[in-house]
């Protein structure tokens, strides 16, 4: 059977247990149609890049699926009907990932590094002292140059021996 990864976003105003119940419902749909869900991860309530149906956040859930295409189509049909599902994406993959997904590894890595200092990503003093107190690129150019007056145009004489008169 082919392998699929499905990520769906549930509305922000449902609880985490209701989001888990939705994932369980879709897992049962897959099982009833001859497939199985090998991994289910709840990524939690996360910000959405843009508003979807007046929601700024959503509960993200990942399902790794080993099922025939008909089972996946039925699950997607039920996701379209559900008012709690804002978006979903199902992708066919060559093989399913073992262990935690990239999103779960990222959050664990963030926890191991600890909190950031200063609260901002970049600060002026992170770059070290500036040479000579310069702050802008224009400071490297120096003072503006004064233009020299244009030289008068002298009369141009023809060079000797080149006039064609022999």
C-alpha angles and dihedrals in degrees: 000000000000123000124235138184117210126188120183132181118218125199118279095233095064118086125251090252090055090051088052089049089054090051090049090050092053091045089055091050089055092047093049090054096052103270138099138223107231098186136015122189128182108208092188133226108334137171117264119224092235137007116280115191090338093308122126095182136035144184108254119208128181123205123189106205134195102188146119117271092253091061092051091048091053091049091050090048090056091046090055090052096047116093091204094064112080099179139351136188126194119191128185111229134189094233137359121251118248117218127011121344123246091264092055092046090051094054091047091050090051090053092051093052093053129216122330119252119241095010094250127093098223130023131180093241091054089073095055129239119327120236114255093351093284114161105171136046091239089064089072092063098069127215118339114269122242113229116239116236113263115263115245114255110248124211110269116227124202113247116254120260095021101085098093093242108124 
